[in-house]
């Protein structure tokens, strides 16, 4: 078998969380259950209607472009992408072709080609009786499309990229990108290259014949579809066949791709500038100025990861939870701020990760850590207190008093326990003796003080 290289480029469509649709005042609500409730003559493509550009949607895409280090367009325009399909009410889709809002940039080290803005299509519903129904609530919703360069070479990287893109959208607050609700759809352009024929790094290619796998609606589906398509294409080439340029779907139950239609080229869509929409000169619009938009961009996921690592030395897996789960991240941040100590903050993170199943107040968490630092409670006592706080949200010091969890550090008391243990266990190792003393004290003895007493008496 020859040596084949997998080449992947991703196209990701995401519905923006604007109040209204892209070119009209119809409500943008992905939770609407009633079919055809949020529609109007504009998004239904009635003759004589005129579209108006959604300013919030344009701002959202420009902010996204700045976040990934892309080049913001000085000039942009919207084009008509002409094709007939039942879910396109106008017979064309308003999109962007030659002049996208953003060019270039990168995410997770993956180079981006462009980010542009368009309108979504309606939703087709196929019934068991063979009927096809159309729900136009989604038609006209602002849709951002991100296109990567064909520089991804394994399915896992493709999955990580899609997850990171979803996370970035959440951080920017421009989209929920819920894949189960269809707010984010991934398309994978997959081809294979015979690396023994020509260098993959060659400017000329060859990349092999590209196959587009459409509408992948989960990260696992993205990874599985790419793996399947690689095996399918290699199998075809090894058996002397040819890979056809086409669009394929993904069958979740069979875990295989299937042919849908021959892939169109850009010339098939007969793009031309939409005559009903104004051309945009970004630099002339103050609200679109990069320096204005940069002030609205929060700390981004990769920046937060770097800060957690640099400031606290946290484990990568813990950092990832804080970055991806805002509630847990906020608990750690607030606790660290209250403690104002790097080592204690790191200790707090260990307890948050190992002993919490629900989020508690940062004040409670910080107080437990302070009690450990003061020697008031043991590690076992801290775990017991945190368990009770999650059930009752009670004061940590009150819990420690009521449950007899205050650690014994009084040397006179501990010396009596130590002497008893030494009488009962002649010539035993010190760690065993400490363990026996802890049992006698019902785990309330301070283990460090115990160890010191044992060492002194054994000498």
C-alpha positions in Angstrom: 0.0 0.0 0.0 1.3 3.5 -1.0 1.8 6.2 1.6 -1.1 8.6 1.6 -1.5 11.9 3.3 -4.8 13.2 4.6 -5.6 16.8 3.7 -8.5 18.6 5.4 -10.0 22.0 5.0 -13.0 23.0 7.2 -16.0 25.3 6.4 -18.0 26.1 9.5 -21.3 27.9 9.5 -22.7 29.5 12.7 -25.9 31.3 13.3 -25.2 34.6 15.0 -27.2 35.5 18.2 -28.5 38.8 16.9 -32.0 40.0 17.9 -33.2 40.1 14.3 -32.4 38.4 11.0 -29.7 39.5 8.6 -31.7 41.7 6.3 -35.1 42.3 8.0 -36.7 42.9 11.4 -38.1 39.4 11.8 -37.1 37.9 15.2 -34.0 35.7 15.3 -35.0 32.9 17.8 -33.5 29.4 17.5 -35.9 28.3 20.3 -39.1 29.0 18.4 -41.1 25.8 18.0 -44.0 27.1 15.9 -43.2 26.8 12.2 -43.1 29.9 10.1 -43.8 32.2 13.1 -40.8 34.6 12.6 -41.2 35.5 9.0 -41.9 38.6 6.9 -42.1 39.6 3.2 -38.4 40.4 3.1 -37.0 37.1 4.4 -39.7 35.3 2.3 -38.4 37.0 -0.8 -41.6 38.7 -1.9 -41.3 40.9 -5.0 -40.7 44.6 -4.3 -39.2 44.1 -0.9 -35.8 45.6 0.0 -33.2 44.1 2.4 -31.4 46.2 5.1 -28.0 45.2 6.5 -28.0 44.1 10.2 -25.3 46.3 11.8 -24.9 44.0 14.8 -24.1 41.0 12.6 -21.4 42.9 10.8 -19.8 44.1 14.1 -19.9 40.5 15.4 -17.9 39.2 12.4 -15.4 42.0 12.6 -14.8 41.3 16.3 -14.3 37.7 15.4 -11.8 38.6 12.7 -9.8 40.7 15.2 -9.8 37.9 17.7 -8.2 35.5 15.3 -5.7 38.1 14.0 -7.4 38.4 10.6 -7.2 41.3 8.1 -10.3 43.5 8.4 -11.6 44.6 5.0 -11.5 48.2 4.0 -14.2 47.5 1.4 -16.8 44.8 1.4 -20.1 44.1 -0.3 -22.8 41.4 -0.5 -23.3 39.2 -3.5 -26.1 37.0 -4.8 -25.3 33.4 -4.9 -27.7 32.0 -7.4 -29.1 28.5 -7.2 -32.5 26.9 -6.8 -33.5 24.8 -3.8 -36.8 24.7 -2.0 -35.3 26.1 1.2 -34.1 29.3 -0.7 -37.2 31.5 -0.9 -35.6 34.1 -3.2 -34.0 31.7 -5.6 -30.6 33.1 -4.5 -28.8 33.5 -1.2 -27.2 36.8 -0.2 -23.6 36.0 0.7 -20.1 37.4 0.1 -17.7 36.3 -2.6 -14.8 38.5 -3.7 -14.8 40.9 -0.8 -15.3 39.1 2.5 -15.3 41.0 5.8 -12.2 39.2 7.0 -9.2 37.5 5.4 -6.5 35.4 7.0 -5.8 34.9 10.6 -5.4 31.7 12.5 -6.9 29.6 15.3 -5.1 26.8 17.2 -2.2 27.2 14.7 -4.6 26.5 11.8 -4.4 29.1 9.0 -7.7 30.7 8.0 -8.7 31.7 4.5 -11.6 34.0 5.2 -14.6 34.8 7.3 -17.7 36.1 5.6 -21.3 36.8 6.4 -24.4 35.5 4.7 -28.0 34.5 5.4 -29.2 31.1 6.4 -31.7 29.0 4.5 -35.0 27.6 5.6 -35.3 24.2 7.3 -36.6 21.2 5.4 -38.6 18.6 7.2 -39.2 15.3 5.5 -42.2 13.2 6.9 -42.6 9.5 7.0 -45.4 9.8 4.5 -43.0 11.2 1.9 -44.0 14.8 2.2 -41.5 17.6 2.5 -42.3 20.6 4.7 -40.5 23.9 5.0 -40.1 26.0 8.1 -38.8 29.5 7.2 -38.1 30.7 10.8 -34.4 30.1 10.1 -34.4 31.7 6.6 -32.5 35.0 6.7 -30.8 34.4 10.0 -27.3 35.9 10.0 -24.8 33.2 9.3 -21.0 33.5 9.7 -18.9 31.2 7.6 -15.3 30.5 8.5 -13.1 28.7 5.9 -9.7 27.3 6.8 -6.8 26.6 4.6 -6.3 22.9 3.7 -3.6 22.5 6.3 -5.2 20.0 8.7 -3.9 16.4 8.4 -5.7 14.4 11.0 -9.3 14.1 12.3 -8.4 14.9 15.9 -7.0 18.3 15.0 -10.1 19.0 13.0 -12.3 18.2 16.0 -10.1 20.3 18.3 -10.3 23.2 15.9 -14.1 23.0 15.7 -14.4 22.9 19.5 -12.0 25.9 19.9 -14.0 27.9 17.4 -17.2 27.2 19.3 -15.5 28.3 22.5 -14.3 31.5 20.9 -17.8 32.4 19.7 -19.1 31.8 23.3 -16.4 34.1 24.8 -17.1 36.8 22.3 -20.8 36.5 23.1 -21.8 36.5 19.4 -23.2 33.0 19.1 -24.2 30.0 21.3 -23.2 27.7 18.4 -25.2 24.8 19.8 -24.7 21.9 17.4 -27.7 19.9 18.6 -29.9 22.8 17.6 -28.3 23.3 14.3 -26.7 26.7 15.2 -23.3 25.4 14.2 -22.7 23.1 11.2 -19.3 21.8 10.0 -18.4 20.8 6.5 -15.2 18.9 5.9 -13.3 19.1 2.6 -11.3 15.9 2.5 -8.8 14.7 0.0 -5.8 12.4 0.0 -2.3 12.9 -1.5 0.2 10.3 -2.7 3.2 11.7 -0.8 5.6 9.6 -2.9 4.6 11.4 -6.0 5.0 15.1 -5.0 5.9 17.0 -1.9 2.9 18.0 0.2 4.6 21.4 0.7 4.8 22.0 -3.0 3.0 25.2 -4.0 1.4 23.4 -6.9 -0.2 20.5 -4.9 -1.4 18.0 -5.7 -4.0 17.7 -3.0 -6.1 15.0 -4.8 -9.7 15.3 -5.7 -11.7 17.1 -3.0 -14.8 15.6 -1.5 -17.1 17.8 0.7 -18.9 16.1 3.6 -21.8 18.4 4.5 -23.7 19.3 7.7 -21.8 17.5 10.4 -23.7 18.3 13.6 -21.4 17.0 16.3 -17.7 17.0 17.0 -17.6 13.2 17.0 -19.3 13.1 13.7 -16.6 15.5 12.3 -13.9 13.1 13.4 -15.6 9.9 12.4 -16.6 11.2 8.9 -13.1 12.4 8.1 -11.6 9.0 9.2 -14.2 7.1 7.1 -13.7 9.4 4.1 -9.9 8.9 4.2 -10.3 5.1 4.3 -12.9 5.2 1.5 -10.7 7.4 -0.8 -7.5 5.4 -0.2 -9.5 2.2 -0.9 -10.7 3.6 -4.2 -7.2 4.6 -5.3 -5.6 1.4 -4.2 -8.2 -0.6 -6.2 -7.4 1.5 -9.3 -10.5 3.7 -9.1 -10.8 7.4 -9.0 -12.2 9.8 -6.4 -15.1 11.8 -7.7 -15.5 15.5 -6.8 -18.9 15.5 -5.0 -20.8 16.5 -2.0 -21.5 13.6 0.5 -23.7 13.4 3.6 -23.0 11.5 6.8 -25.2 8.6 8.0 -24.9 8.6 11.8 -26.4 5.2 12.3 -24.2 3.4 9.7 -21.2 5.7 10.4 -20.5 6.2 6.7 -20.7 8.9 4.1 -23.0 8.7 1.2 -23.2 10.5 -2.2 -25.6 13.5 -2.4 -24.7 15.4 -5.6 -21.9 16.4 -7.9 -20.0 19.3 -6.3 -20.6 22.7 -7.9 -17.8 25.2 -8.6 -18.1 28.9 -7.8 -18.9 29.6 -11.5 -22.1 27.6 -11.2 -23.5 30.1 -8.7 -23.1 33.1 -11.0 -22.2 35.5 -8.2 -22.8 39.2 -8.7 -23.1 42.1 -6.3 -26.5 42.5 -4.8 -28.0 45.7 -6.3 -30.3 46.3 -3.4 -27.6 46.5 -0.8 -25.0 49.3 -0.3 -21.3 48.7 -0.5 -19.6 49.1 2.8 -16.4 51.1 3.4 -15.4 49.9 6.8 -12.9 52.6 7.6 -15.6 55.3 7.1 -17.9 53.7 9.8 -16.7 54.7 13.3 -18.4 51.8 15.1 -16.5 49.4 12.9 -13.1 50.9 13.6 -10.6 48.2 14.8 -9.6 50.3 17.8 -13.2 50.6 18.9 -14.0 47.0 18.4 -10.8 45.8 20.2 -12.1 47.4 23.4 -15.1 45.0 23.3 -13.0 41.8 23.0 -12.7 40.0 26.4 -9.8 37.8 27.5 -9.8 35.0 25.0 -9.5 31.2 25.7 -5.8 30.9 24.8 -5.0 34.0 26.8 -6.7 32.6 29.8 -4.9 29.3 29.5 -1.6 31.1 29.4 -2.4 33.2 32.4 -3.6 30.3 34.6 -0.4 28.4 33.7 1.9 31.4 34.3 0.2 32.8 37.4 -0.9 29.6 39.2 1.0 26.7 37.6 -2.3 24.7 37.3 -2.5 21.4 35.6 -3.5 21.5 31.9 -6.6 19.4 32.4 -7.8 21.7 35.3 -7.1 24.8 33.2 -9.2 23.4 30.4 -12.2 22.9 32.7 -11.9 26.5 33.9 -11.7 27.8 30.4 -14.6 25.8 29.0 -16.9 25.9 32.1 -17.5 29.6 33.0 -19.1 28.8 36.3 -16.1 26.8 37.6 -13.7 29.3 36.1 -15.4 32.1 38.0 -15.4 30.1 41.3 -11.6 29.6 40.9 -11.0 33.2 39.9 -13.0 34.7 42.8 -11.4 32.3 45.3 -7.9 33.1 44.1 -8.7 36.8 44.4 -9.9 36.4 48.0 -6.9 34.3 49.0 -4.4 36.5 47.2 -1.7 33.9 47.5 -0.4 31.7 44.6 0.2 28.5 46.6 -3.1 28.7 48.4 -4.9 29.4 45.1 -3.3 26.3 43.7 -4.4 24.3 46.8 -7.9 25.7 46.3 -7.9 24.5 42.7 -7.0 20.9 43.8 -10.0 20.8 46.2 -12.3 22.4 43.6 -11.3 19.7 41.1 -11.4 16.7 43.4 -14.1 17.5 46.0 -16.8 19.6 44.4 -19.7 18.3 42.4 -21.5 21.6 42.5 -20.4 25.2 42.5 -20.3 26.8 46.0 -19.6 30.4 46.9 -16.0 31.6 46.6 -16.2 33.0 50.2 -16.9 29.5 51.5 -14.2 28.0 49.4 -11.6 30.5 50.5 -12.5 30.1 54.2 -11.9 26.3 54.0 -8.5 26.9 52.4 -7.6 29.5 55.1 -8.6 27.0 57.8 -6.2 24.4 56.3 -3.4 27.0 56.1 -4.0 27.9 59.8 -3.8 24.3 60.8 -7.4 24.4 62.1 -8.5 21.5 59.9 -6.9 18.5 58.2 -7.2 17.5 54.6 -9.8 14.9 55.6 -11.7 17.6 57.6 -11.7 19.9 54.6 -13.2 17.3 52.4 -15.9 16.6 55.0 -16.7 20.3 55.4 -16.9 20.8 51.6 -19.3 17.9 51.3 -21.6 19.5 53.9 -21.3 23.0 52.3 -22.6 21.5 49.0 -25.6 20.1 50.8 -26.4 22.9 53.2 -24.3 26.0 52.3 -23.3 26.5 55.9 -20.4 28.4 57.4 -17.2 26.3 57.3 -16.0 27.3 60.8 -19.4 26.5 62.3 -19.4 23.1 60.5 -15.9 22.4 61.9 -17.0 23.1 65.5 -20.3 21.2 65.3 -18.8 18.1 63.6 -15.7 18.1 65.8 -13.4 18.6 62.8 -11.1 21.2 64.4 -7.6 19.8 64.3 -5.8 19.1 67.5 -2.4 20.9 67.6 -2.0 21.0 71.4 1.3 19.3 72.1 0.3 18.2 75.6 -2.7 16.3 74.3 -0.8 14.9 71.3 2.1 13.7 73.5 -0.2 11.5 75.5 -1.6 9.9 72.3 2.0 9.4 71.0 3.2 7.7 74.1 0.2 5.4 74.1 0.8 4.4 70.5 4.5 3.8 71.1 3.7 1.5 74.1 1.3 -0.5 71.9 3.5 -0.7 68.8 7.2 -1.4 69.6 9.8 -0.9 66.9 7.2 0.1 64.3 8.0 2.6 61.4 7.2 6.2 62.1 4.6 6.5 59.3 2.7 3.5 60.8 2.9 5.2 64.3 1.5 8.4 62.9 -1.3 6.6 61.3 -2.2 4.8 64.5 -2.1 8.1 66.4 -4.4 9.7 63.8 -6.9 6.8 64.4 -6.8 7.4 68.2 -7.6 11.1 67.6 -10.4 10.3 65.2 -8.4 12.0 62.5 -8.4 15.3 64.4 -4.7 15.3 65.3 -2.4 17.6 63.3 -0.2 15.1 61.4 2.8 17.4 61.2 2.8 18.0 64.9 2.4 14.3 65.5 5.3 13.4 63.3 7.6 16.0 65.0 6.7 14.5 68.5 7.4 11.0 67.3 10.7 12.0 65.9 11.7 13.8 69.1 10.7 10.9 71.4 12.2 8.2 69.2 15.6 10.0 69.3 
